[in-house]
Amino acid sequence: MEQSPYAGNKQIVIAGTDVPAVDALRGQGGELAFSQSKNSDGFREINASTKKDMMAQIGAIIRQANTHGLKKAEADARDQQERHAKLKAAFDSKDIKPFQVLGEVMSDEIWETLGREGFTNKILAIQNIAKGGTGRVRVRRKDILAYQVTTDVKIQEQRIRQMWVYPPEFYINCYILIEDKEIEQSSADILDEKFQDGLEAQLVREDKITKALLDRSTTLFNDQVFYTTFNPTVFTTIRTEVNRWGTPAATMLLAWDVWDDIIADPDFVAWWDPVTKHELVLEGHLGRLLGVELHTDGLRYPTLQVLQPGEVYITGSPITVGSKTIRKELDSRAIDTYNQGRAARGWFMQQIQGQIVVNGRATAKGIRLS
């Protein structure tokens, strides 16, 4: 008999001895602990002699990101000075157009990063809504309890009895301000700092909403799996929670520390299909385990990470999990606060969307016991 979605759920605890994680950080100082080369397409690829070596090098990149932060190739001082000069000229100009153009370029980069690094677009199906159109999501099984985001950005449950659901739409917005004294005092790349502020406001908020939806839905039909060391038994147990409903597991989100457990287990090495492109690794794509795509937010700046240590989510394909409806892509408008008595200019950015998880059977979660 099928388990009632409203009944209390059991908790699976998998006991096991702690296996010391492989210390993959082999670099010294600020140097990244991996070797790389460029292929004929111009993409950088990580060099490794074996799959285990490749996993260790990816572990080195993750550890580097969480200890020192991944340093992008820094432009020379002349480029930084040129960017700073252009920003200052736009900031000081009485014409708002140059400053507006800077904000549009920044919002385009943030929107692109949302698609590449944010895990919301990997978990949920994306549905673009034309102006005047209606955002609706098809429900394949109607005997479910769905979770959606309401207009005040709160998670609300909804008992599904019809074929279509209409997720409410809400704003994700932020203010990015630069004070006059920042322009005058700083010689660093302020635009990069403000870009990170915009990512924190947009990407983190969107992924936190998706994580909250997953946290609610993973306990509806499936059991949470508690573990001490992430090993093949834990992985297959969580995956089975999704597969047993006839929904093949497609994606796994893992916190950065779980990778240490994976590279320490020889069975994982045998199962793992590697990804060698350095750019994909930096976007959080860690390859596949038995056909399940692995993604992490551990390569982001610490302020942009959403998953807590030891958290693991496994979901079905996006079309079986839920949807993100996009009414309006990220838009930027130049603003200033001089009329409020504050010497600052910046941008107001906003997007309109809806988010809903309609199938708890396609989501499962594992948590490390501390």
C-alpha positions in Angstrom: 0.0 0.0 0.0 1.3 3.4 -0.9 2.4 5.6 2.0 0.1 8.5 2.8 1.8 11.8 2.1 0.3 13.2 5.3 1.6 10.4 7.6 4.6 10.8 9.7 7.8 9.7 8.0 10.5 7.3 9.3 14.2 8.2 9.3 16.8 5.9 7.9 20.1 5.9 9.8 23.1 4.2 8.1 25.8 3.6 10.6 29.4 3.3 9.6 32.9 4.0 10.6 34.4 7.3 9.7 36.9 7.0 6.9 39.6 9.7 7.0 39.0 11.9 4.0 41.8 12.2 1.4 43.7 15.4 1.9 43.8 16.5 -1.7 45.2 19.9 -1.2 48.7 19.5 -2.5 49.4 23.1 -3.5 51.4 25.6 -1.5 50.5 29.1 -0.6 48.1 30.8 -3.0 48.8 28.4 -5.9 45.9 26.2 -7.1 46.7 22.5 -6.5 46.0 21.1 -9.9 47.5 21.0 -13.4 45.6 22.1 -16.5 46.1 22.6 -20.2 44.1 24.1 -23.1 42.5 21.9 -25.8 42.0 22.8 -29.4 38.7 24.6 -28.6 40.5 26.9 -26.1 38.9 25.3 -23.0 41.1 24.5 -20.1 41.1 20.8 -19.1 42.4 19.3 -15.9 45.3 16.9 -16.4 45.2 13.6 -14.5 46.7 10.1 -15.0 43.8 8.2 -13.4 40.2 8.8 -12.3 41.3 8.8 -8.7 43.9 11.5 -9.5 41.2 13.5 -11.3 38.9 13.3 -8.3 41.8 14.3 -6.0 42.5 17.3 -8.1 38.8 18.4 -8.1 38.9 18.0 -4.3 41.9 20.3 -4.3 40.0 22.9 -6.2 37.0 22.7 -3.8 39.3 22.9 -0.8 41.1 25.8 -2.2 37.8 27.6 -2.8 36.8 27.1 0.8 40.1 28.0 2.5 41.5 30.9 0.4 38.8 31.5 -2.2 39.3 30.8 -5.9 41.3 33.6 -7.3 40.5 34.5 -10.9 43.3 35.5 -13.1 43.8 39.1 -12.0 44.0 41.7 -14.7 47.1 43.9 -14.7 47.1 47.2 -12.8 46.5 49.2 -16.0 43.2 47.4 -16.8 42.0 47.9 -13.2 42.8 51.6 -13.4 41.0 51.9 -16.8 37.9 50.2 -15.4 38.0 52.4 -12.3 38.4 55.5 -14.4 35.4 54.5 -16.5 33.3 53.9 -13.4 34.3 57.2 -11.9 33.5 59.1 -15.1 30.1 57.4 -15.3 29.5 58.1 -11.6 30.4 61.8 -11.8 28.5 62.4 -15.1 25.3 64.4 -15.0 24.1 62.1 -17.8 22.5 59.0 -16.4 23.0 56.9 -19.6 26.7 55.8 -19.0 25.8 54.6 -15.5 22.7 52.8 -16.8 24.8 51.0 -19.4 27.2 49.7 -16.6 24.2 48.4 -14.7 22.8 46.6 -17.7 26.1 44.9 -18.4 26.3 43.8 -14.8 22.7 42.5 -14.7 23.3 40.5 -17.9 26.4 38.9 -16.3 24.5 38.1 -13.1 21.6 36.6 -15.1 24.1 34.4 -17.1 25.7 33.3 -13.8 22.4 32.4 -12.4 21.9 30.0 -15.3 25.4 28.5 -15.1 26.1 28.3 -11.3 22.7 28.4 -9.6 21.3 25.0 -8.9 17.7 26.1 -9.3 17.9 25.9 -13.1 19.4 22.4 -12.7 16.6 21.1 -10.4 13.5 22.7 -11.8 12.1 22.9 -15.4 12.3 26.4 -16.8 9.2 28.0 -18.3 9.4 31.4 -19.9 6.1 33.2 -19.9 5.2 35.6 -22.7 3.8 39.0 -21.8 0.1 38.6 -21.0 0.5 34.8 -20.8 -0.4 32.6 -17.9 2.2 30.6 -15.9 0.9 27.1 -15.3 2.6 23.8 -14.5 1.3 20.4 -15.6 0.8 17.8 -12.8 1.4 14.2 -13.8 0.1 12.7 -10.6 -2.7 14.5 -8.8 -2.7 12.7 -5.5 0.1 14.9 -4.1 0.9 17.8 -1.9 2.8 20.5 -3.7 4.9 23.4 -2.2 4.9 26.8 -3.9 6.3 30.2 -3.2 3.5 32.8 -2.5 3.6 36.5 -3.3 5.2 37.4 0.0 8.0 34.9 -0.6 6.8 32.3 1.9 6.5 28.6 1.3 2.9 27.4 1.2 1.5 23.9 0.7 -1.2 23.1 -1.8 -3.2 19.8 -2.1 -3.3 19.0 -5.8 -6.6 17.7 -7.3 -6.4 19.1 -10.8 -4.2 18.6 -13.8 -2.7 22.1 -13.8 -1.4 24.4 -11.0 -0.7 28.1 -11.3 2.2 29.1 -9.1 2.0 32.7 -7.7 4.6 35.1 -9.0 7.0 37.2 -6.8 9.8 39.6 -7.1 13.5 38.9 -6.4 15.1 42.3 -6.2 18.0 44.2 -4.7 19.7 47.6 -4.4 23.4 47.8 -5.4 24.8 51.2 -4.2 28.2 52.8 -4.5 29.0 55.7 -2.2 30.9 58.7 -3.4 33.7 58.1 -0.8 34.1 54.5 -2.1 34.9 55.9 -5.5 37.3 58.4 -4.1 39.1 56.1 -1.6 39.3 52.8 -3.4 41.7 51.9 -6.1 40.4 48.3 -6.3 37.9 46.9 -8.8 34.7 48.1 -7.2 32.6 46.8 -10.0 33.7 43.2 -9.2 32.7 43.8 -5.5 29.3 45.1 -6.5 28.9 42.2 -8.9 29.4 39.8 -6.0 26.8 41.8 -4.0 24.4 41.4 -6.8 25.0 37.6 -7.0 24.5 37.3 -3.2 21.2 39.1 -3.5 19.9 37.3 -6.6 21.5 33.9 -6.9 21.6 33.1 -3.2 18.0 34.1 -2.6 16.8 32.1 -5.5 18.7 29.0 -4.5 17.6 29.4 -0.8 14.0 29.4 -2.0 14.6 26.2 -4.0 16.3 24.6 -1.0 13.4 25.5 1.2 11.0 23.9 -1.3 13.2 20.7 -1.4 13.4 20.5 2.4 9.6 20.5 2.6 9.0 18.1 -0.2 11.7 15.5 0.7 9.7 14.3 3.7 6.3 13.9 2.0 6.8 10.5 0.5 10.4 9.6 1.1 12.5 9.0 4.2 15.5 11.2 5.1 18.7 9.3 5.3 21.1 10.0 8.1 24.7 8.9 7.8 28.2 9.4 9.3 30.3 8.8 6.2 28.9 9.2 2.7 29.6 5.8 1.1 28.0 3.8 -1.8 25.4 2.4 0.5 24.2 5.8 1.5 24.2 7.0 -2.1 22.2 4.0 -3.4 19.8 4.3 -0.4 19.0 8.0 -1.2 18.8 7.3 -4.9 16.4 4.4 -4.3 14.0 6.7 -2.4 13.5 8.5 -5.8 13.8 5.5 -8.1 11.2 3.4 -6.3 8.4 5.6 -7.6 9.4 5.0 -11.2 11.1 8.3 -11.4 14.8 7.8 -12.4 17.2 9.8 -10.3 18.9 12.5 -12.4 20.7 15.1 -10.2 22.5 15.1 -6.9 23.3 18.3 -5.0 26.1 17.9 -2.5 27.8 20.1 0.1 31.5 20.7 -0.5 32.6 18.4 2.3 30.8 15.4 0.9 33.3 15.2 -2.0 36.1 14.2 0.5 34.1 11.1 1.4 33.5 10.3 -2.3 37.2 10.4 -3.3 38.1 8.3 -0.3 36.0 5.3 -1.4 37.3 3.1 -4.2 33.8 2.0 -5.2 32.9 5.6 -6.0 36.1 5.9 -8.2 34.9 2.9 -10.2 31.4 4.3 -10.7 32.4 7.9 -11.4 32.3 9.4 -14.9 34.7 12.3 -14.9 34.3 15.8 -16.1 37.6 17.3 -17.3 36.8 20.8 -18.4 38.0 23.2 -15.8 35.2 25.7 -16.6 32.6 23.1 -15.8 34.2 22.2 -12.5 34.3 25.9 -11.5 30.6 26.0 -12.2 30.0 23.2 -9.7 29.6 20.3 -12.1 31.5 17.3 -10.7 30.7 14.5 -13.2 28.3 11.6 -12.8 27.8 8.6 -10.5 25.8 5.8 -12.1 24.2 8.3 -14.4 23.3 10.9 -11.7 24.7 14.3 -12.4 26.7 15.8 -9.5 26.6 19.5 -8.6 27.9 21.5 -5.7 27.9 25.1 -4.6 31.3 24.6 -2.9 33.1 26.4 -5.7 31.3 29.7 -5.0 32.5 32.4 -2.7 31.6 31.5 0.9 28.9 34.2 1.0 27.3 32.6 -2.1 27.0 29.1 -0.7 23.6 27.7 0.3 24.0 24.1 1.2 25.0 23.2 4.8 27.9 20.8 5.4 26.8 17.2 5.0 23.7 17.9 3.0 22.9 15.8 0.0 19.8 16.0 -2.3 18.9 13.6 -5.1 16.1 14.6 -7.5 14.5 13.2 -10.6 14.6 15.0 -14.0 13.5 18.7 -13.8 10.2 18.0 -15.5 9.2 15.5 -12.8 10.2 17.7 -9.9 8.7 21.2 -10.5 9.1 24.4 -12.4 10.5 27.9 -12.3 8.3 30.2 -14.3 10.0 33.4 -15.6 7.8 36.3 -16.2 10.6 38.9 -16.5 14.3 38.4 -16.7 16.7 40.4 -14.5 16.2 44.1 -15.2 18.5 47.0 -14.1 17.6 50.6 -13.5 20.1 53.3 -12.5 19.2 55.1 -9.3 20.7 57.6 -6.8 20.0 58.5 -3.2 21.1 62.2 -3.2 17.5 63.4 -2.7 17.5 61.3 0.5 20.7 62.9 1.8 23.1 60.1 0.9 25.9 60.6 -1.6 25.4 57.3 -3.5 24.5 56.0 -6.9 23.8 52.5 -8.0 21.2 50.2 -9.6 17.9 48.6 -8.6 17.6 45.1 -10.0 14.5 43.0 -10.1 13.1 39.9 -11.7 9.6 38.3 -11.7 9.2 34.6 -11.4 7.4 31.7 -9.7 8.8 28.5 -8.2 7.0 25.3 -7.3 7.8 21.7 -6.5 4.9 19.5 -7.5 6.3 16.0 -6.9 7.7 15.0 -3.5 8.3 11.5 -4.8 11.1 12.9 -7.1 13.1 14.4 -4.2 15.2 12.8 -1.4 17.7 14.1 1.2 20.6 12.8 3.2 22.1 14.5 6.3 25.4 13.9 8.0 25.2 13.1 11.7 27.6 15.4 13.5 
